[in-house]
């Protein structure tokens, strides 16, 4: 069966507007979490966020859109990362427009970023705002497909924080099943009142930069961003630059609680074991883990508990959410890009802001940058509300 390889990547986050800038910040241990400049919320001045450092107008200028165009922030972030990914892969217009090119994108926020417009549109007898068609979660996917002239299979994943990991998984499965020749996969989420208010009601925000896997962790910082990967069959990628292989993937739902994972780590173990099985790898074949690592009490305990049951001694693991904040549906794709950067450059980016080991476990995340590693396989975890747990294995192509 054909291997599924990654031939293009694109990303925008709080630590950079493209792959190169993100890579530089990861190497430098530079967080992008701070006070929000562009978020319209009463909490903008109180809490810390991983906000992209560009206004909507600046995003439009960077992408090459007219200032008057009515793209919302979710769509703008997606456009920026998508464009970089297809340019990175060198996809032609013919390939983009082919019915054999699938497009799968994950989001939770979608057009809900325009909350004021939603309220106005619901209470007006006059013409609605230009954003009236963007409220559905799938609207950004349709907008991108139309903008780039995509005609192949298109779908939107909404499984909370595992959404873009699941889009990568589905894209790889479509290619392996012969349903698509290539797939552009990933996800996007922007900061919005809806999610800020929702997470605030759960009381899981930290009043400082998040401390993943720390005994004194206080919670998460919300972030925003987008990332997309171009997946192709290996035999179709002979003239491409190959970043790595999507070798394994697993999805499991523990059905435990709407916003917490099973303390027995049922979903975590199911996702990781599923990824190992599809990759035909053993636990000892994993050299590095990009963990979900939100900095919340439940997630960090459950993730380490699950990994310890599988690995015994866990491979060097980190949480890059200490750089970007928790980017929700975009997290899986952003962290897949970071995992590929680890593989290509043979380096591990440290977890930031960690101080104290969790008393329940005899392990801690890696807190120092390292480039003296031999990485062949990286496990990347993404766990969503409702217990939707997904794990990917990205591997070096030799």
C-alpha positions as semicolon CSV with decimal commas, in nm:
position;residue;x (nm);y (nm);z (nm)
1;X;0,000;0,000;0,000
2;X;0,123;0,352;-0,082
3;X;0,278;0,560;0,191
4;X;0,110;0,894;0,257
5;X;0,369;1,171;0,267
6;X;0,354;1,540;0,353
7;X;0,472;1,760;0,065
8;X;0,360;2,102;0,187
9;X;0,298;2,281;0,518
10;X;0,165;2,621;0,616
11;X;0,100;2,774;0,958
12;X;0,010;3,099;1,130
13;X;-0,004;3,133;1,508
14;X;0,083;3,361;1,798
15;X;0,454;3,285;1,743
16;X;0,475;3,357;1,373
17;X;0,297;3,432;1,047
18;X;0,457;3,145;0,853
19;X;0,651;2,823;0,901
20;X;0,991;2,992;0,922
21;X;0,879;3,238;1,192
22;X;0,713;2,963;1,395
23;X;1,027;2,751;1,372
24;X;1,246;3,039;1,487
25;X;1,024;3,103;1,792
26;X;1,020;2,733;1,885
27;X;1,399;2,716;1,870
28;X;1,432;3,036;2,073
29;X;1,179;2,925;2,336
30;X;0,974;3,238;2,270
31;X;0,610;3,234;2,376
32;X;0,341;3,429;2,192
33;X;0,104;3,439;2,490
34;X;0,017;3,783;2,628
35;X;-0,254;4,049;2,637
36;X;-0,482;4,052;2,332
37;X;-0,480;4,353;2,101
38;X;-0,759;4,270;1,859
39;X;-1,004;4,053;2,055
40;X;-1,322;4,242;2,141
41;X;-1,408;4,109;2,485
42;X;-1,433;4,242;2,837
43;X;-1,175;3,977;2,927
44;X;-0,920;4,102;2,674
45;X;-0,753;4,322;2,933
46;X;-0,777;4,068;3,214
47;X;-0,666;3,735;3,067
48;X;-0,374;3,614;2,855
49;X;-0,419;3,484;2,500
50;X;-0,215;3,338;2,216
51;X;-0,333;3,595;1,963
52;X;-0,196;3,626;1,609
53;X;-0,010;3,958;1,600
54;X;-0,196;4,098;1,300
55;X;-0,523;4,287;1,262
56;X;-0,778;4,172;1,006
57;X;-0,670;4,454;0,774
58;X;-0,306;4,350;0,807
59;X;-0,401;3,990;0,734
60;X;-0,586;4,098;0,420
61;X;-0,283;4,295;0,304
62;X;-0,050;4,002;0,374
63;X;-0,272;3,763;0,177
64;X;-0,332;4,012;-0,105
65;X;-0,703;4,075;-0,053
66;X;-0,889;4,399;-0,105
67;X;-0,940;4,593;0,218
68;X;-1,315;4,594;0,154
69;X;-1,341;4,213;0,120
70;X;-1,576;4,058;0,374
71;X;-1,365;3,766;0,499
72;X;-1,396;3,712;0,873
73;X;-1,092;3,643;1,094
74;X;-1,137;3,267;1,088
75;X;-1,136;3,269;0,708
76;X;-0,838;3,505;0,692
77;X;-0,623;3,285;0,916
78;X;-0,723;2,979;0,713
79;X;-0,647;3,152;0,382
80;X;-0,299;3,252;0,500
81;X;-0,196;2,904;0,616
82;X;-0,364;2,727;0,321
83;X;-0,186;2,948;0,069
84;X;0,154;2,879;0,228
85;X;0,089;2,504;0,231
86;X;-0,002;2,474;-0,138
87;X;0,287;2,701;-0,237
88;X;0,520;2,491;-0,021
89;X;0,404;2,180;-0,208
90;X;0,422;2,351;-0,546
91;X;0,069;2,245;-0,638
92;X;-0,038;2,364;-0,982
93;X;-0,380;2,508;-1,063
94;X;-0,457;2,188;-1,252
95;X;-0,382;1,982;-0,941
96;X;-0,583;2,217;-0,717
97;X;-0,883;2,203;-0,950
98;X;-0,865;1,825;-0,992
99;X;-1,154;1,613;-0,863
100;X;-0,880;1,392;-0,714
101;X;-0,779;1,667;-0,468
102;X;-0,968;1,649;-0,137
103;X;-0,996;1,932;0,115
104;X;-1,068;1,866;0,482
105;X;-1,069;2,141;0,742
106;X;-1,152;2,148;1,112
107;X;-1,297;2,432;1,317
108;X;-1,507;2,496;1,625
109;X;-1,551;2,873;1,609
110;X;-1,605;2,923;1,237
111;X;-1,813;3,233;1,168
112;X;-1,915;3,269;1,532
113;X;-1,624;3,510;1,559
114;X;-1,873;3,769;1,427
115;X;-2,100;3,751;1,734
116;X;-2,227;4,109;1,711
117;X;-2,324;4,057;1,348
118;X;-2,505;3,736;1,438
119;X;-2,709;3,919;1,700
120;X;-2,787;4,205;1,464
121;X;-2,885;3,972;1,180
122;X;-3,121;3,782;1,410
123;X;-3,297;4,100;1,516
124;X;-3,327;4,304;1,199
125;X;-3,590;4,353;0,935
126;X;-3,341;4,513;0,698
127;X;-3,058;4,372;0,491
128;X;-2,830;4,137;0,686
129;X;-2,456;4,188;0,732
130;X;-2,205;4,055;0,476
131;X;-2,124;3,779;0,728
132;X;-2,472;3,626;0,734
133;X;-2,354;3,323;0,535
134;X;-2,048;3,259;0,751
135;X;-2,212;3,141;1,072
136;X;-2,211;2,770;0,988
137;X;-1,896;2,585;1,093
138;X;-1,849;2,460;0,737
139;X;-1,871;2,805;0,580
140;X;-1,495;2,869;0,596
141;X;-1,428;2,541;0,413
142;X;-1,671;2,633;0,136
143;X;-1,520;2,983;0,114
144;X;-1,168;2,850;0,073
145;X;-1,279;2,588;-0,179
146;X;-1,445;2,856;-0,390
147;X;-1,152;3,098;-0,357
148;X;-0,895;2,840;-0,471
149;X;-1,120;2,663;-0,721
150;X;-1,129;2,328;-0,543
151;X;-1,375;2,076;-0,691
152;X;-1,288;1,750;-0,517
153;X;-1,428;1,597;-0,200
154;X;-1,465;1,867;0,066
155;X;-1,565;1,830;0,430
156;X;-1,551;2,009;0,765
157;X;-1,454;1,834;1,088
158;X;-1,595;1,958;1,420
159;X;-1,481;1,730;1,700
160;X;-1,367;2,012;1,927
161;X;-0,992;2,017;1,993
162;X;-0,920;1,702;1,791
163;X;-1,083;1,844;1,475
164;X;-0,776;1,911;1,260
165;X;-0,603;1,594;1,377
166;X;-0,910;1,408;1,254
167;X;-0,897;1,593;0,923
168;X;-0,537;1,474;0,876
169;X;-0,646;1,122;0,964
170;X;-0,938;1,126;0,720
171;X;-0,721;1,272;0,443
172;X;-0,464;0,995;0,484
173;X;-0,739;0,730;0,484
174;X;-0,898;0,873;0,167
175;X;-0,563;0,853;-0,012
176;X;-0,491;0,499;0,109
177;X;-0,840;0,388;0,004
178;X;-0,787;0,531;-0,345
179;X;-1,063;0,790;-0,300
180;X;-0,825;1,084;-0,347
181;X;-0,485;1,134;-0,507
182;X;-0,394;1,415;-0,269
183;X;-0,555;1,591;0,026
184;X;-0,515;1,935;0,179
185;X;-0,587;1,892;0,549
186;X;-0,577;2,098;0,865
187;X;-0,785;2,344;1,060
188;X;-0,842;2,692;1,195
189;X;-0,989;2,874;1,491
190;X;-0,988;3,239;1,589
191;X;-1,037;3,403;1,924
192;X;-1,403;3,491;1,977
193;X;-1,637;3,603;2,254
194;X;-1,827;3,276;2,224
195;X;-1,531;3,056;2,319
196;X;-1,379;3,301;2,568
197;X;-1,708;3,321;2,759
198;X;-1,759;2,946;2,735
199;X;-1,417;2,854;2,870
200;X;-1,447;3,120;3,137
201;X;-1,768;2,955;3,260
202;X;-1,572;2,629;3,298
203;X;-1,324;2,815;3,521
204;X;-1,020;2,664;3,349
205;X;-0,841;2,985;3,242
206;X;-0,499;3,052;3,390
207;X;-0,418;3,404;3,510
208;X;-0,057;3,346;3,401
209;X;0,115;3,182;3,106
210;X;0,006;2,819;3,113
211;X;0,220;2,559;3,293
212;X;0,162;2,227;3,114
213;X;0,236;1,919;3,326
214;X;0,331;2,131;3,628
215;X;0,212;2,032;3,975
216;X;0,094;2,392;4,022
217;X;-0,075;2,433;3,685
218;X;-0,372;2,668;3,688
219;X;-0,535;2,609;3,350
220;X;-0,507;2,710;2,986
221;X;-0,467;3,020;2,771
222;X;-0,682;3,031;2,460
223;X;-0,504;3,089;2,132
224;X;-0,583;3,122;1,763
225;X;-0,422;3,012;1,441
226;X;-0,437;2,784;1,140
227;X;-0,228;2,514;0,979
228;X;-0,264;2,300;0,668
229;X;-0,067;2,008;0,527
230;X;-0,061;1,872;0,173
231;X;-0,077;1,492;0,172
232;X;0,008;1,283;-0,136
233;X;0,087;0,927;-0,232
234;X;0,461;0,873;-0,219
235;X;0,478;0,770;-0,586
236;X;0,315;1,099;-0,686
237;X;0,563;1,303;-0,483
238;X;0,891;1,213;-0,655
239;X;0,954;1,576;-0,754
240;X;0,836;1,723;-0,423
241;X;1,014;1,818;-0,103
242;X;0,894;1,558;0,150
243;X;0,855;1,669;0,513
244;X;0,756;1,331;0,650
245;X;0,500;1,054;0,645
246;X;0,159;1,027;0,809
247;X;0,231;0,675;0,925
248;X;-0,026;0,612;1,195
249;X;-0,351;0,746;1,337
250;X;-0,602;0,647;1,600
251;X;-0,930;0,785;1,733
252;X;-1,117;0,680;2,045
253;X;-1,403;0,827;2,246
254;X;-1,421;0,751;2,618
255;X;-1,779;0,892;2,647
256;X;-1,697;0,994;3,004
257;X;-1,794;1,363;3,039
258;X;-1,878;1,661;2,812
259;X;-1,563;1,853;2,908
260;X;-1,335;1,606;3,092
261;X;-1,154;1,287;3,001
262;X;-1,182;0,957;3,181
263;X;-0,937;0,950;3,475
264;X;-0,854;0,593;3,371
265;X;-0,732;0,739;3,037
266;X;-0,954;0,509;2,833
267;X;-0,969;0,747;2,536
268;X;-0,602;0,841;2,557
269;X;-0,489;0,479;2,551
270;X;-0,734;0,391;2,275
271;X;-0,610;0,671;2,048
272;X;-0,240;0,604;2,103
273;X;-0,274;0,228;2,067
274;X;-0,479;0,279;1,750
275;X;-0,205;0,499;1,603
276;X;0,064;0,246;1,692
277;X;-0,138;-0,034;1,535
278;X;-0,201;0,142;1,203
279;X;0,165;0,247;1,190
280;X;0,277;-0,110;1,266
281;X;0,502;0,025;1,541
282;X;0,572;-0,066;1,903
283;X;0,578;0,187;2,189
284;X;0,958;0,172;2,196
285;X;0,966;0,293;1,833
286;X;0,843;0,641;1,936
287;X;1,127;0,885;2,007
288;X;0,925;1,198;2,091
289;X;0,573;1,304;2,191
290;X;0,408;1,637;2,112
291;X;0,148;1,610;2,386
292;X;-0,195;1,771;2,403
293;X;-0,077;1,934;2,728
294;X;-0,339;2,202;2,792
295;X;-0,222;2,289;3,144
296;X;-0,556;2,192;3,300
297;X;-0,586;1,964;3,602
298;X;-0,780;1,688;3,425
299;X;-0,603;1,682;3,088
300;X;-0,244;1,675;3,206
301;X;-0,303;1,406;3,469
302;X;-0,502;1,187;3,229
303;X;-0,256;1,223;2,941
304;X;0,050;1,133;3,147
305;X;-0,141;0,849;3,316
306;X;-0,238;0,708;2,976
307;X;0,109;0,746;2,824
308;X;0,273;0,586;3,126
309;X;0,048;0,279;3,093
310;X;0,154;0,240;2,728
311;X;0,521;0,341;2,736
312;X;0,628;0,273;3,093
313;X;0,908;0,526;3,063
314;X;0,755;0,798;2,842
315;X;0,972;0,927;2,552
316;X;1,073;1,294;2,573
317;X;0,742;1,481;2,567
318;X;0,653;1,849;2,539
319;X;0,353;2,079;2,515
320;X;0,388;2,352;2,253
321;X;0,067;2,514;2,385
322;X;0,302;2,704;2,615
323;X;0,400;2,893;2,296
324;X;0,070;2,932;2,112
325;X;-0,202;2,888;2,371
326;X;-0,472;2,632;2,307
327;X;-0,581;2,692;1,948
328;X;-0,878;2,452;1,978
329;X;-0,963;2,292;1,640
330;X;-0,636;2,417;1,487
331;X;-0,419;2,258;1,756
332;X;-0,380;1,916;1,595
333;X;-0,262;2,057;1,261
334;X;-0,037;2,323;1,415
335;X;0,127;2,061;1,635
336;X;0,157;1,819;1,342
337;X;0,359;2,091;1,165
338;X;0,575;2,133;1,476
339;X;0,624;1,755;1,491
340;X;0,742;1,755;1,129
341;X;0,984;2,038;1,209
342;X;1,122;1,823;1,492
343;X;1,172;1,533;1,251
344;X;1,326;1,733;0,966
345;X;1,561;1,927;1,194
346;X;1,618;1,649;1,451
347;X;1,537;1,871;1,746
348;X;1,298;1,897;2,041
349;X;1,143;2,228;2,146
350;X;1,112;2,274;2,522
351;X;0,795;2,305;2,725
352;X;0,794;2,659;2,863
353;X;0,713;2,781;3,213
354;X;0,742;2,437;3,378
355;X;0,876;2,429;3,736
356;X;0,744;2,150;3,957
357;X;0,697;1,780;3,888
358;X;0,347;1,636;3,932
359;X;0,354;1,424;4,251
360;X;0,147;1,145;4,092
361;X;0,414;1,055;3,834
362;X;0,786;0,992;3,812
363;X;0,819;1,186;3,486
364;X;0,836;1,542;3,361
365;X;0,825;1,714;3,022
366;X;1,140;1,817;2,842
367;X;1,222;2,176;2,935
368;X;1,545;2,230;2,740
369;X;1,598;2,268;2,367
370;X;1,780;1,969;2,220
371;X;1,928;1,903;1,877
372;X;2,126;1,596;1,976
373;X;1,843;1,353;1,911
374;X;1,762;1,079;1,663
375;X;1,393;1,117;1,581
376;X;1,226;0,876;1,342
377;X;0,869;0,872;1,479
378;X;0,677;1,143;1,665
379;X;0,345;1,088;1,840
380;X;0,116;1,393;1,835
381;X;-0,188;1,389;2,066
382;X;-0,509;1,592;2,034
383;X;-0,796;1,542;2,277
384;X;-1,135;1,712;2,245
385;X;-1,442;1,781;2,454
386;X;-1,684;1,492;2,470
387;X;-1,388;1,254;2,501
388;X;-1,292;1,259;2,131
389;X;-0,926;1,156;2,149
390;X;-0,700;1,140;1,844
391;X;-0,333;1,055;1,799
392;X;-0,114;1,085;1,491
393;X;0,227;0,934;1,423
394;X;0,445;1,142;1,190
395;X;0,756;0,965;1,066
396;X;1,084;1,036;0,889
397;X;1,098;0,925;0,526
398;X;1,427;0,750;0,452
